[in-house]
Amino acid sequence: MATGTPPKNKGQKKCPNCGEPTVPKFRPFCSTRCSQLDLSKWFNEDFRVPVVETDDFNEDDFPDEDYEN
């Protein structure tokens, strides 16, 4: 049996923007304001998902697009 101390926040997670306890309605945020602030950061491209471009095909398998009949 575990004898560690229980978490102080009773299992509640914190808002990633302000650190306040989350509210189930706005999870993972604490309020509409924090969720809108996060959304605006995505729209302004402050957050980005990294992309690695690779060529997964052989160019010889595809005809030229400039080809005319």
Secondary structure, DSSP 8 states (H G I E B T S, - for coil): -------TTTT--B-TTT--B--GGGTTSSSHHHHHHHHHHHHTTSS---------S-GGGS--TT---
